[in-house]
Amino acid sequence: MIRVSLRLSGPLRGYYRAGCQAKSEQVEIPEASTVGDLLDVYGVPHDKVHLVVVNRRRATLVTVLQDGDDVWTIPLAAGG
């Protein structure tokens, strides 16, 4: 198992287990898990995520995570 930090932005915060007031959560996931696997644990729909950043570098849903990684997800912004 590895431990990563997950930060959900905007409306994605509603998927936190601790509630939408949380700023991040520490998660234990199996080794060789991808960003997509991590989002599946939380039930975050992949199509709601516009940008993924791992350790301050752009990533994708198939990026394999390492112990200690910091994962930040940003939703697609809409306005009018």
mmCIF file of the N, C-alpha and C atoms, coordinates in Angstrom:
data_MODEL
# 
_entry.id   MODEL 
# 
loop_
_atom_site.group_PDB 
_atom_site.id 
_atom_site.type_symbol 
_atom_site.label_atom_id 
_atom_site.label_alt_id 
_atom_site.label_comp_id 
_atom_site.label_asym_id 
_atom_site.label_entity_id 
_atom_site.label_seq_id 
_atom_site.pdbx_PDB_ins_code 
_atom_site.Cartn_x 
_atom_site.Cartn_y 
_atom_site.Cartn_z 
_atom_site.occupancy 
_atom_site.B_iso_or_equiv 
_atom_site.pdbx_formal_charge 
_atom_site.auth_seq_id 
_atom_site.auth_comp_id 
_atom_site.auth_asym_id 
_atom_site.auth_atom_id 
_atom_site.pdbx_PDB_model_num 
ATOM 1   N N  . MET A 1 1  ? 0.843   -1.185 0.000   1.00 0.00 ? 1  MET A N  1 
ATOM 2   C CA . MET A 1 1  ? 0.000   0.000  0.000   1.00 0.00 ? 1  MET A CA 1 
ATOM 3   C C  . MET A 1 1  ? 0.888   1.249  0.000   1.00 0.00 ? 1  MET A C  1 
ATOM 4   N N  . ILE A 1 2  ? 0.367   2.284  -0.649  1.00 0.00 ? 2  ILE A N  1 
ATOM 5   C CA . ILE A 1 2  ? 1.034   3.577  -0.638  1.00 0.00 ? 2  ILE A CA 1 
ATOM 6   C C  . ILE A 1 2  ? 0.062   4.610  -0.087  1.00 0.00 ? 2  ILE A C  1 
ATOM 7   N N  . ARG A 1 3  ? 0.620   5.723  0.357   1.00 0.00 ? 3  ARG A N  1 
ATOM 8   C CA . ARG A 1 3  ? -0.204  6.802  0.917   1.00 0.00 ? 3  ARG A CA 1 
ATOM 9   C C  . ARG A 1 3  ? -0.003  8.043  0.060   1.00 0.00 ? 3  ARG A C  1 
ATOM 10  N N  . VAL A 1 4  ? -1.126  8.629  -0.404  1.00 0.00 ? 4  VAL A N  1 
ATOM 11  C CA . VAL A 1 4  ? -1.081  9.843  -1.211  1.00 0.00 ? 4  VAL A CA 1 
ATOM 12  C C  . VAL A 1 4  ? -2.032  10.871 -0.618  1.00 0.00 ? 4  VAL A C  1 
ATOM 13  N N  . SER A 1 5  ? -1.813  12.116 -0.996  1.00 0.00 ? 5  SER A N  1 
ATOM 14  C CA . SER A 1 5  ? -2.685  13.204 -0.578  1.00 0.00 ? 5  SER A CA 1 
ATOM 15  C C  . SER A 1 5  ? -3.560  13.582 -1.767  1.00 0.00 ? 5  SER A C  1 
ATOM 16  N N  . LEU A 1 6  ? -4.862  13.682 -1.554  1.00 0.00 ? 6  LEU A N  1 
ATOM 17  C CA . LEU A 1 6  ? -5.803  14.042 -2.612  1.00 0.00 ? 6  LEU A CA 1 
ATOM 18  C C  . LEU A 1 6  ? -6.421  15.390 -2.300  1.00 0.00 ? 6  LEU A C  1 
ATOM 19  N N  . ARG A 1 7  ? -6.327  16.307 -3.273  1.00 0.00 ? 7  ARG A N  1 
ATOM 20  C CA . ARG A 1 7  ? -6.971  17.611 -3.156  1.00 0.00 ? 7  ARG A CA 1 
ATOM 21  C C  . ARG A 1 7  ? -7.993  17.739 -4.280  1.00 0.00 ? 7  ARG A C  1 
ATOM 22  N N  . LEU A 1 8  ? -9.231  17.932 -3.900  1.00 0.00 ? 8  LEU A N  1 
ATOM 23  C CA . LEU A 1 8  ? -10.315 18.129 -4.855  1.00 0.00 ? 8  LEU A CA 1 
ATOM 24  C C  . LEU A 1 8  ? -10.714 19.597 -4.839  1.00 0.00 ? 8  LEU A C  1 
ATOM 25  N N  . SER A 1 9  ? -10.898 20.182 -6.010  1.00 0.00 ? 9  SER A N  1 
ATOM 26  C CA . SER A 1 9  ? -11.228 21.604 -6.099  1.00 0.00 ? 9  SER A CA 1 
ATOM 27  C C  . SER A 1 9  ? -12.685 21.814 -6.497  1.00 0.00 ? 9  SER A C  1 
ATOM 28  N N  . GLY A 1 10 ? -13.194 22.988 -6.113  1.00 0.00 ? 10 GLY A N  1 
ATOM 29  C CA . GLY A 1 10 ? -14.539 23.403 -6.523  1.00 0.00 ? 10 GLY A CA 1 
ATOM 30  C C  . GLY A 1 10 ? -15.613 22.401 -6.167  1.00 0.00 ? 10 GLY A C  1 
ATOM 31  N N  . PRO A 1 11 ? -16.496 22.120 -7.116  1.00 0.00 ? 11 PRO A N  1 
ATOM 32  C CA . PRO A 1 11 ? -17.606 21.200 -6.831  1.00 0.00 ? 11 PRO A CA 1 
ATOM 33  C C  . PRO A 1 11 ? -17.166 19.758 -6.570  1.00 0.00 ? 11 PRO A C  1 
ATOM 34  N N  . LEU A 1 12 ? -15.939 19.433 -6.926  1.00 0.00 ? 12 LEU A N  1 
ATOM 35  C CA . LEU A 1 12 ? -15.435 18.082 -6.654  1.00 0.00 ? 12 LEU A CA 1 
ATOM 36  C C  . LEU A 1 12 ? -15.244 17.827 -5.165  1.00 0.00 ? 12 LEU A C  1 
ATOM 37  N N  . ARG A 1 13 ? -15.164 18.911 -4.366  1.00 0.00 ? 13 ARG A N  1 
ATOM 38  C CA . ARG A 1 13 ? -15.002 18.746 -2.917  1.00 0.00 ? 13 ARG A CA 1 
ATOM 39  C C  . ARG A 1 13 ? -16.136 17.940 -2.289  1.00 0.00 ? 13 ARG A C  1 
ATOM 40  N N  . GLY A 1 14 ? -17.275 17.913 -2.916  1.00 0.00 ? 14 GLY A N  1 
ATOM 41  C CA . GLY A 1 14 ? -18.399 17.144 -2.401  1.00 0.00 ? 14 GLY A CA 1 
ATOM 42  C C  . GLY A 1 14 ? -18.131 15.648 -2.332  1.00 0.00 ? 14 GLY A C  1 
ATOM 43  N N  . TYR A 1 15 ? -17.075 15.195 -2.985  1.00 0.00 ? 15 TYR A N  1 
ATOM 44  C CA . TYR A 1 15 ? -16.735 13.767 -2.972  1.00 0.00 ? 15 TYR A CA 1 
ATOM 45  C C  . TYR A 1 15 ? -15.820 13.378 -1.808  1.00 0.00 ? 15 TYR A C  1 
ATOM 46  N N  . TYR A 1 16 ? -15.315 14.359 -1.047  1.00 0.00 ? 16 TYR A N  1 
ATOM 47  C CA . TYR A 1 16 ? -14.486 14.028 0.111   1.00 0.00 ? 16 TYR A CA 1 
ATOM 48  C C  . TYR A 1 16 ? -15.282 13.199 1.109   1.00 0.00 ? 16 TYR A C  1 
ATOM 49  N N  . ARG A 1 17 ? -14.640 12.253 1.731   1.00 0.00 ? 17 ARG A N  1 
ATOM 50  C CA . ARG A 1 17 ? -15.284 11.442 2.768   1.00 0.00 ? 17 ARG A CA 1 
ATOM 51  C C  . ARG A 1 17 ? -15.555 12.269 4.016   1.00 0.00 ? 17 ARG A C  1 
ATOM 52  N N  . ALA A 1 18 ? -14.672 13.230 4.302   1.00 0.00 ? 18 ALA A N  1 
ATOM 53  C CA . ALA A 1 18 ? -14.808 14.049 5.507   1.00 0.00 ? 18 ALA A CA 1 
ATOM 54  C C  . ALA A 1 18 ? -15.776 15.209 5.319   1.00 0.00 ? 18 ALA A C  1 
ATOM 55  N N  . GLY A 1 19 ? -16.310 15.381 4.132   1.00 0.00 ? 19 GLY A N  1 
ATOM 56  C CA . GLY A 1 19 ? -17.233 16.481 3.860   1.00 0.00 ? 19 GLY A CA 1 
ATOM 57  C C  . GLY A 1 19 ? -16.582 17.557 3.024   1.00 0.00 ? 19 GLY A C  1 
ATOM 58  N N  . CYS A 1 20 ? -17.401 18.409 2.442   1.00 0.00 ? 20 CYS A N  1 
ATOM 59  C CA . CYS A 1 20 ? -16.913 19.388 1.474   1.00 0.00 ? 20 CYS A CA 1 
ATOM 60  C C  . CYS A 1 20 ? -16.061 20.493 2.095   1.00 0.00 ? 20 CYS A C  1 
ATOM 61  N N  . GLN A 1 21 ? -15.963 20.570 3.405   1.00 0.00 ? 21 GLN A N  1 
ATOM 62  C CA . GLN A 1 21 ? -15.128 21.583 4.043   1.00 0.00 ? 21 GLN A CA 1 
ATOM 63  C C  . GLN A 1 21 ? -13.653 21.166 4.102   1.00 0.00 ? 21 GLN A C  1 
ATOM 64  N N  . ALA A 1 22 ? -13.364 19.903 3.826   1.00 0.00 ? 22 ALA A N  1 
ATOM 65  C CA . ALA A 1 22 ? -11.979 19.421 3.860   1.00 0.00 ? 22 ALA A CA 1 
ATOM 66  C C  . ALA A 1 22 ? -11.170 20.078 2.742   1.00 0.00 ? 22 ALA A C  1 
ATOM 67  N N  . LYS A 1 23 ? -9.884  20.284 2.987   1.00 0.00 ? 23 LYS A N  1 
ATOM 68  C CA . LYS A 1 23 ? -9.002  20.836 1.968   1.00 0.00 ? 23 LYS A CA 1 
ATOM 69  C C  . LYS A 1 23 ? -8.229  19.742 1.244   1.00 0.00 ? 23 LYS A C  1 
ATOM 70  N N  . SER A 1 24 ? -7.993  18.641 1.932   1.00 0.00 ? 24 SER A N  1 
ATOM 71  C CA . SER A 1 24 ? -7.338  17.481 1.324   1.00 0.00 ? 24 SER A CA 1 
ATOM 72  C C  . SER A 1 24 ? -7.574  16.277 2.226   1.00 0.00 ? 24 SER A C  1 
ATOM 73  N N  . GLU A 1 25 ? -7.294  15.111 1.679   1.00 0.00 ? 25 GLU A N  1 
ATOM 74  C CA . GLU A 1 25 ? -7.396  13.883 2.467   1.00 0.00 ? 25 GLU A CA 1 
ATOM 75  C C  . GLU A 1 25 ? -6.219  12.984 2.141   1.00 0.00 ? 25 GLU A C  1 
ATOM 76  N N  . GLN A 1 26 ? -5.751  12.276 3.149   1.00 0.00 ? 26 GLN A N  1 
ATOM 77  C CA . GLN A 1 26 ? -4.713  11.264 2.975   1.00 0.00 ? 26 GLN A CA 1 
ATOM 78  C C  . GLN A 1 26 ? -5.402  9.939  2.683   1.00 0.00 ? 26 GLN A C  1 
ATOM 79  N N  . VAL A 1 27 ? -4.907  9.236  1.682   1.00 0.00 ? 27 VAL A N  1 
ATOM 80  C CA . VAL A 1 27 ? -5.550  8.011  1.220   1.00 0.00 ? 27 VAL A CA 1 
ATOM 81  C C  . VAL A 1 27 ? -4.515  6.906  1.074   1.00 0.00 ? 27 VAL A C  1 
ATOM 82  N N  . GLU A 1 28 ? -4.853  5.706  1.510   1.00 0.00 ? 28 GLU A N  1 
ATOM 83  C CA . GLU A 1 28 ? -4.017  4.537  1.260   1.00 0.00 ? 28 GLU A CA 1 
ATOM 84  C C  . GLU A 1 28 ? -4.628  3.769  0.103   1.00 0.00 ? 28 GLU A C  1 
ATOM 85  N N  . ILE A 1 29 ? -3.812  3.511  -0.905  1.00 0.00 ? 29 ILE A N  1 
ATOM 86  C CA . ILE A 1 29 ? -4.252  2.778  -2.091  1.00 0.00 ? 29 ILE A CA 1 
ATOM 87  C C  . ILE A 1 29 ? -3.190  1.738  -2.440  1.00 0.00 ? 29 ILE A C  1 
ATOM 88  N N  . PRO A 1 30 ? -3.559  0.730  -3.210  1.00 0.00 ? 30 PRO A N  1 
ATOM 89  C CA . PRO A 1 30 ? -2.572  -0.293 -3.586  1.00 0.00 ? 30 PRO A CA 1 
ATOM 90  C C  . PRO A 1 30 ? -1.448  0.287  -4.448  1.00 0.00 ? 30 PRO A C  1 
ATOM 91  N N  . GLU A 1 31 ? -0.270  -0.312 -4.352  1.00 0.00 ? 31 GLU A N  1 
ATOM 92  C CA . GLU A 1 31 ? 0.846   0.079  -5.209  1.00 0.00 ? 31 GLU A CA 1 
ATOM 93  C C  . GLU A 1 31 ? 0.436   -0.096 -6.663  1.00 0.00 ? 31 GLU A C  1 
ATOM 94  N N  . ALA A 1 32 ? 1.009   0.721  -7.539  1.00 0.00 ? 32 ALA A N  1 
ATOM 95  C CA . ALA A 1 32 ? 0.749   0.712  -8.984  1.00 0.00 ? 32 ALA A CA 1 
ATOM 96  C C  . ALA A 1 32 ? -0.633  1.260  -9.340  1.00 0.00 ? 32 ALA A C  1 
ATOM 97  N N  . SER A 1 33 ? -1.299  1.926  -8.386  1.00 0.00 ? 33 SER A N  1 
ATOM 98  C CA . SER A 1 33 ? -2.584  2.563  -8.684  1.00 0.00 ? 33 SER A CA 1 
ATOM 99  C C  . SER A 1 33 ? -2.362  3.806  -9.527  1.00 0.00 ? 33 SER A C  1 
ATOM 100 N N  . THR A 1 34 ? -3.332  4.100  -10.380 1.00 0.00 ? 34 THR A N  1 
ATOM 101 C CA . THR A 1 34 ? -3.276  5.293  -11.217 1.00 0.00 ? 34 THR A CA 1 
ATOM 102 C C  . THR A 1 34 ? -4.146  6.393  -10.613 1.00 0.00 ? 34 THR A C  1 
ATOM 103 N N  . VAL A 1 35 ? -4.046  7.588  -11.187 1.00 0.00 ? 35 VAL A N  1 
ATOM 104 C CA . VAL A 1 35 ? -4.919  8.679  -10.772 1.00 0.00 ? 35 VAL A CA 1 
ATOM 105 C C  . VAL A 1 35 ? -6.370  8.269  -10.955 1.00 0.00 ? 35 VAL A C  1 
ATOM 106 N N  . GLY A 1 36 ? -6.689  7.618  -12.062 1.00 0.00 ? 36 GLY A N  1 
ATOM 107 C CA . GLY A 1 36 ? -8.054  7.148  -12.304 1.00 0.00 ? 36 GLY A CA 1 
ATOM 108 C C  . GLY A 1 36 ? -8.530  6.188  -11.231 1.00 0.00 ? 36 GLY A C  1 
ATOM 109 N N  . ASP A 1 37 ? -7.648  5.286  -10.794 1.00 0.00 ? 37 ASP A N  1 
ATOM 110 C CA . ASP A 1 37 ? -7.997  4.353  -9.713  1.00 0.00 ? 37 ASP A CA 1 
ATOM 111 C C  . ASP A 1 37 ? -8.321  5.113  -8.434  1.00 0.00 ? 37 ASP A C  1 
ATOM 112 N N  . LEU A 1 38 ? -7.517  6.137  -8.139  1.00 0.00 ? 38 LEU A N  1 
ATOM 113 C CA . LEU A 1 38 ? -7.739  6.949  -6.945  1.00 0.00 ? 38 LEU A CA 1 
ATOM 114 C C  . LEU A 1 38 ? -9.096  7.645  -7.021  1.00 0.00 ? 38 LEU A C  1 
ATOM 115 N N  . LEU A 1 39 ? -9.417  8.228  -8.156  1.00 0.00 ? 39 LEU A N  1 
ATOM 116 C CA . LEU A 1 39 ? -10.706 8.898  -8.310  1.00 0.00 ? 39 LEU A CA 1 
ATOM 117 C C  . LEU A 1 39 ? -11.861 7.916  -8.181  1.00 0.00 ? 39 LEU A C  1 
ATOM 118 N N  . ASP A 1 40 ? -11.670 6.690  -8.654  1.00 0.00 ? 40 ASP A N  1 
ATOM 119 C CA . ASP A 1 40 ? -12.711 5.662  -8.527  1.00 0.00 ? 40 ASP A CA 1 
ATOM 120 C C  . ASP A 1 40 ? -13.003 5.337  -7.070  1.00 0.00 ? 40 ASP A C  1 
ATOM 121 N N  . VAL A 1 41 ? -11.966 5.354  -6.221  1.00 0.00 ? 41 VAL A N  1 
ATOM 122 C CA . VAL A 1 41 ? -12.158 5.092  -4.795  1.00 0.00 ? 41 VAL A CA 1 
ATOM 123 C C  . VAL A 1 41 ? -13.146 6.103  -4.205  1.00 0.00 ? 41 VAL A C  1 
ATOM 124 N N  . TYR A 1 42 ? -13.075 7.339  -4.678  1.00 0.00 ? 42 TYR A N  1 
ATOM 125 C CA . TYR A 1 42 ? -13.932 8.408  -4.175  1.00 0.00 ? 42 TYR A CA 1 
ATOM 126 C C  . TYR A 1 42 ? -15.225 8.578  -4.976  1.00 0.00 ? 42 TYR A C  1 
ATOM 127 N N  . GLY A 1 43 ? -15.353 7.849  -6.070  1.00 0.00 ? 43 GLY A N  1 
ATOM 128 C CA . GLY A 1 43 ? -16.555 7.967  -6.886  1.00 0.00 ? 43 GLY A CA 1 
ATOM 129 C C  . GLY A 1 43 ? -16.594 9.237  -7.723  1.00 0.00 ? 43 GLY A C  1 
ATOM 130 N N  . VAL A 1 44 ? -15.435 9.844  -7.967  1.00 0.00 ? 44 VAL A N  1 
ATOM 131 C CA . VAL A 1 44 ? -15.375 11.061 -8.773  1.00 0.00 ? 44 VAL A CA 1 
ATOM 132 C C  . VAL A 1 44 ? -15.485 10.675 -10.247 1.00 0.00 ? 44 VAL A C  1 
ATOM 133 N N  . PRO A 1 45 ? -16.499 11.190 -10.954 1.00 0.00 ? 45 PRO A N  1 
ATOM 134 C CA . PRO A 1 45 ? -16.622 10.890 -12.383 1.00 0.00 ? 45 PRO A CA 1 
ATOM 135 C C  . PRO A 1 45 ? -15.446 11.480 -13.164 1.00 0.00 ? 45 PRO A C  1 
ATOM 136 N N  . HIS A 1 46 ? -14.797 10.669 -13.956 1.00 0.00 ? 46 HIS A N  1 
ATOM 137 C CA . HIS A 1 46 ? -13.612 11.111 -14.689 1.00 0.00 ? 46 HIS A CA 1 
ATOM 138 C C  . HIS A 1 46 ? -13.917 12.281 -15.620 1.00 0.00 ? 46 HIS A C  1 
ATOM 139 N N  . ASP A 1 47 ? -15.117 12.310 -16.173 1.00 0.00 ? 47 ASP A N  1 
ATOM 140 C CA . ASP A 1 47 ? -15.452 13.387 -17.104 1.00 0.00 ? 47 ASP A CA 1 
ATOM 141 C C  . ASP A 1 47 ? -15.656 14.735 -16.416 1.00 0.00 ? 47 ASP A C  1 
ATOM 142 N N  . LYS A 1 48 ? -15.700 14.758 -15.100 1.00 0.00 ? 48 LYS A N  1 
ATOM 143 C CA . LYS A 1 48 ? -15.834 16.008 -14.341 1.00 0.00 ? 48 LYS A CA 1 
ATOM 144 C C  . LYS A 1 48 ? -14.476 16.641 -14.038 1.00 0.00 ? 48 LYS A C  1 
ATOM 145 N N  . VAL A 1 49 ? -13.399 15.896 -14.280 1.00 0.00 ? 49 VAL A N  1 
ATOM 146 C CA . VAL A 1 49 ? -12.052 16.374 -13.976 1.00 0.00 ? 49 VAL A CA 1 
ATOM 147 C C  . VAL A 1 49 ? -11.422 16.919 -15.258 1.00 0.00 ? 49 VAL A C  1 
ATOM 148 N N  . HIS A 1 50 ? -11.098 18.203 -15.239 1.00 0.00 ? 50 HIS A N  1 
ATOM 149 C CA . HIS A 1 50 ? -10.503 18.842 -16.413 1.00 0.00 ? 50 HIS A CA 1 
ATOM 150 C C  . HIS A 1 50 ? -8.979  18.765 -16.396 1.00 0.00 ? 50 HIS A C  1 
ATOM 151 N N  . LEU A 1 51 ? -8.394  18.890 -15.211 1.00 0.00 ? 51 LEU A N  1 
ATOM 152 C CA . LEU A 1 51 ? -6.941  18.920 -15.086 1.00 0.00 ? 51 LEU A CA 1 
ATOM 153 C C  . LEU A 1 51 ? -6.518  18.135 -13.849 1.00 0.00 ? 51 LEU A C  1 
ATOM 154 N N  . VAL A 1 52 ? -5.462  17.355 -14.005 1.00 0.00 ? 52 VAL A N  1 
ATOM 155 C CA . VAL A 1 52 ? -4.878  16.619 -12.878 1.00 0.00 ? 52 VAL A CA 1 
ATOM 156 C C  . VAL A 1 52 ? -3.422  17.064 -12.734 1.00 0.00 ? 52 VAL A C  1 
ATOM 157 N N  . VAL A 1 53 ? -3.029  17.360 -11.508 1.00 0.00 ? 53 VAL A N  1 
ATOM 158 C CA . VAL A 1 53 ? -1.665  17.754 -11.215 1.00 0.00 ? 53 VAL A CA 1 
ATOM 159 C C  . VAL A 1 53 ? -1.137  16.828 -10.121 1.00 0.00 ? 53 VAL A C  1 
ATOM 160 N N  . VAL A 1 54 ? 0.011   16.217 -10.372 1.00 0.00 ? 54 VAL A N  1 
ATOM 161 C CA . VAL A 1 54 ? 0.658   15.353 -9.386  1.00 0.00 ? 54 VAL A CA 1 
ATOM 162 C C  . VAL A 1 54 ? 2.023   15.968 -9.083  1.00 0.00 ? 54 VAL A C  1 
ATOM 163 N N  . ASN A 1 55 ? 2.218   16.325 -7.829  1.00 0.00 ? 55 ASN A N  1 
ATOM 164 C CA . ASN A 1 55 ? 3.480   16.941 -7.393  1.00 0.00 ? 55 ASN A CA 1 
ATOM 165 C C  . ASN A 1 55 ? 3.832   18.157 -8.256  1.00 0.00 ? 55 ASN A C  1 
ATOM 166 N N  . ARG A 1 56 ? 2.827   18.994 -8.504  1.00 0.00 ? 56 ARG A N  1 
ATOM 167 C CA . ARG A 1 56 ? 2.985   20.251 -9.249  1.00 0.00 ? 56 ARG A CA 1 
ATOM 168 C C  . ARG A 1 56 ? 3.335   20.064 -10.722 1.00 0.00 ? 56 ARG A C  1 
ATOM 169 N N  . ARG A 1 57 ? 3.058   18.870 -11.249 1.00 0.00 ? 57 ARG A N  1 
ATOM 170 C CA . ARG A 1 57 ? 3.271   18.602 -12.678 1.00 0.00 ? 57 ARG A CA 1 
ATOM 171 C C  . ARG A 1 57 ? 1.989   18.040 -13.266 1.00 0.00 ? 57 ARG A C  1 
ATOM 172 N N  . ARG A 1 58 ? 1.671   18.498 -14.470 1.00 0.00 ? 58 ARG A N  1 
ATOM 173 C CA . ARG A 1 58 ? 0.470   18.011 -15.138 1.00 0.00 ? 58 ARG A CA 1 
ATOM 174 C C  . ARG A 1 58 ? 0.542   16.498 -15.298 1.00 0.00 ? 58 ARG A C  1 
ATOM 175 N N  . ALA A 1 59 ? -0.585  15.838 -15.080 1.00 0.00 ? 59 ALA A N  1 
ATOM 176 C CA . ALA A 1 59 ? -0.653  14.384 -15.163 1.00 0.00 ? 59 ALA A CA 1 
ATOM 177 C C  . ALA A 1 59 ? -1.934  13.986 -15.893 1.00 0.00 ? 59 ALA A C  1 
ATOM 178 N N  . THR A 1 60 ? -2.125  12.696 -16.058 1.00 0.00 ? 60 THR A N  1 
ATOM 179 C CA . THR A 1 60 ? -3.329  12.169 -16.696 1.00 0.00 ? 60 THR A CA 1 
ATOM 180 C C  . THR A 1 60 ? -3.949  11.123 -15.783 1.00 0.00 ? 60 THR A C  1 
ATOM 181 N N  . LEU A 1 61 ? -5.094  10.615 -16.186 1.00 0.00 ? 61 LEU A N  1 
ATOM 182 C CA . LEU A 1 61 ? -5.779  9.595  -15.394 1.00 0.00 ? 61 LEU A CA 1 
ATOM 183 C C  . LEU A 1 61 ? -5.006  8.283  -15.355 1.00 0.00 ? 61 LEU A C  1 
ATOM 184 N N  . VAL A 1 62 ? -4.076  8.072  -16.284 1.00 0.00 ? 62 VAL A N  1 
ATOM 185 C CA . VAL A 1 62 ? -3.300  6.827  -16.295 1.00 0.00 ? 62 VAL A CA 1 
ATOM 186 C C  . VAL A 1 62 ? -1.926  6.984  -15.641 1.00 0.00 ? 62 VAL A C  1 
ATOM 187 N N  . THR A 1 63 ? -1.646  8.148  -15.062 1.00 0.00 ? 63 THR A N  1 
ATOM 188 C CA . THR A 1 63 ? -0.383  8.357  -14.343 1.00 0.00 ? 63 THR A CA 1 
ATOM 189 C C  . THR A 1 63 ? -0.344  7.438  -13.123 1.00 0.00 ? 63 THR A C  1 
ATOM 190 N N  . VAL A 1 64 ? 0.717   6.668  -12.996 1.00 0.00 ? 64 VAL A N  1 
ATOM 191 C CA . VAL A 1 64 ? 0.885   5.757  -11.859 1.00 0.00 ? 64 VAL A CA 1 
ATOM 192 C C  . VAL A 1 64 ? 1.396   6.562  -10.668 1.00 0.00 ? 64 VAL A C  1 
ATOM 193 N N  . LEU A 1 65 ? 0.756   6.370  -9.534  1.00 0.00 ? 65 LEU A N  1 
ATOM 194 C CA . LEU A 1 65 ? 1.082   7.124  -8.325  1.00 0.00 ? 65 LEU A CA 1 
ATOM 195 C C  . LEU A 1 65 ? 2.146   6.423  -7.492  1.00 0.00 ? 65 LEU A C  1 
ATOM 196 N N  . GLN A 1 66 ? 2.917   7.237  -6.774  1.00 0.00 ? 66 GLN A N  1 
ATOM 197 C CA . GLN A 1 66 ? 3.970   6.752  -5.884  1.00 0.00 ? 66 GLN A CA 1 
ATOM 198 C C  . GLN A 1 66 ? 3.660   7.185  -4.457  1.00 0.00 ? 66 GLN A C  1 
ATOM 199 N N  . ASP A 1 67 ? 4.252   6.503  -3.505  1.00 0.00 ? 67 ASP A N  1 
ATOM 200 C CA . ASP A 1 67 ? 4.060   6.854  -2.102  1.00 0.00 ? 67 ASP A CA 1 
ATOM 201 C C  . ASP A 1 67 ? 4.449   8.315  -1.868  1.00 0.00 ? 67 ASP A C  1 
ATOM 202 N N  . GLY A 1 68 ? 3.577   9.059  -1.197  1.00 0.00 ? 68 GLY A N  1 
ATOM 203 C CA . GLY A 1 68 ? 3.851   10.446 -0.870  1.00 0.00 ? 68 GLY A CA 1 
ATOM 204 C C  . GLY A 1 68 ? 3.403   11.459 -1.915  1.00 0.00 ? 68 GLY A C  1 
ATOM 205 N N  . ASP A 1 69 ? 2.850   10.999 -3.038  1.00 0.00 ? 69 ASP A N  1 
ATOM 206 C CA . ASP A 1 69 ? 2.416   11.928 -4.081  1.00 0.00 ? 69 ASP A CA 1 
ATOM 207 C C  . ASP A 1 69 ? 1.293   12.835 -3.596  1.00 0.00 ? 69 ASP A C  1 
ATOM 208 N N  . ASP A 1 70 ? 1.276   14.039 -4.150  1.00 0.00 ? 70 ASP A N  1 
ATOM 209 C CA . ASP A 1 70 ? 0.238   15.029 -3.892  1.00 0.00 ? 70 ASP A CA 1 
ATOM 210 C C  . ASP A 1 70 ? -0.573  15.170 -5.179  1.00 0.00 ? 70 ASP A C  1 
ATOM 211 N N  . VAL A 1 71 ? -1.838  14.760 -5.141  1.00 0.00 ? 71 VAL A N  1 
ATOM 212 C CA . VAL A 1 71 ? -2.698  14.755 -6.322  1.00 0.00 ? 71 VAL A CA 1 
ATOM 213 C C  . VAL A 1 71 ? -3.733  15.858 -6.174  1.00 0.00 ? 71 VAL A C  1 
ATOM 214 N N  . TRP A 1 72 ? -3.823  16.720 -7.182  1.00 0.00 ? 72 TRP A N  1 
ATOM 215 C CA . TRP A 1 72 ? -4.768  17.831 -7.180  1.00 0.00 ? 72 TRP A CA 1 
ATOM 216 C C  . TRP A 1 72 ? -5.618  17.731 -8.424  1.00 0.00 ? 72 TRP A C  1 
ATOM 217 N N  . THR A 1 73 ? -6.937  17.761 -8.248  1.00 0.00 ? 73 THR A N  1 
ATOM 218 C CA . THR A 1 73 ? -7.855  17.687 -9.380  1.00 0.00 ? 73 THR A CA 1 
ATOM 219 C C  . THR A 1 73 ? -8.610  18.986 -9.513  1.00 0.00 ? 73 THR A C  1 
ATOM 220 N N  . ILE A 1 74 ? -8.754  19.427 -10.742 1.00 0.00 ? 74 ILE A N  1 
ATOM 221 C CA . ILE A 1 74 ? -9.422  20.689 -11.026 1.00 0.00 ? 74 ILE A CA 1 
ATOM 222 C C  . ILE A 1 74 ? -10.555 20.414 -12.021 1.00 0.00 ? 74 ILE A C  1 
ATOM 223 N N  . PRO A 1 75 ? -11.785 20.839 -11.683 1.00 0.00 ? 75 PRO A N  1 
ATOM 224 C CA . PRO A 1 75 ? -12.909 20.606 -12.577 1.00 0.00 ? 75 PRO A CA 1 
ATOM 225 C C  . PRO A 1 75 ? -12.910 21.602 -13.738 1.00 0.00 ? 75 PRO A C  1 
ATOM 226 N N  . LEU A 1 76 ? -13.686 21.281 -14.749 1.00 0.00 ? 76 LEU A N  1 
ATOM 227 C CA . LEU A 1 76 ? -13.885 22.201 -15.848 1.00 0.00 ? 76 LEU A CA 1 
ATOM 228 C C  . LEU A 1 76 ? -14.737 23.362 -15.346 1.00 0.00 ? 76 LEU A C  1 
ATOM 229 N N  . ALA A 1 77 ? -14.264 24.572 -15.581 1.00 0.00 ? 77 ALA A N  1 
ATOM 230 C CA . ALA A 1 77 ? -14.996 25.753 -15.128 1.00 0.00 ? 77 ALA A CA 1 
ATOM 231 C C  . ALA A 1 77 ? -16.038 26.139 -16.188 1.00 0.00 ? 77 ALA A C  1 
ATOM 232 N N  . ALA A 1 78 ? -17.170 26.569 -15.713 1.00 0.00 ? 78 ALA A N  1 
ATOM 233 C CA . ALA A 1 78 ? -18.214 27.048 -16.612 1.00 0.00 ? 78 ALA A CA 1 
ATOM 234 C C  . ALA A 1 78 ? -18.726 28.365 -16.086 1.00 0.00 ? 78 ALA A C  1 
ATOM 235 N N  . GLY A 1 79 ? -19.106 29.190 -16.946 1.00 0.00 ? 79 GLY A N  1 
ATOM 236 C CA . GLY A 1 79 ? -19.609 30.488 -16.507 1.00 0.00 ? 79 GLY A CA 1 
ATOM 237 C C  . GLY A 1 79 ? -20.555 31.055 -17.556 1.00 0.00 ? 79 GLY A C  1 
ATOM 238 N N  . GLY A 1 80 ? -21.027 32.214 -17.248 1.00 0.00 ? 80 GLY A N  1 
ATOM 239 C CA . GLY A 1 80 ? -21.949 32.787 -18.204 1.00 0.00 ? 80 GLY A CA 1 
ATOM 240 C C  . GLY A 1 80 ? -22.072 34.270 -18.032 1.00 0.00 ? 80 GLY A C  1 
# 
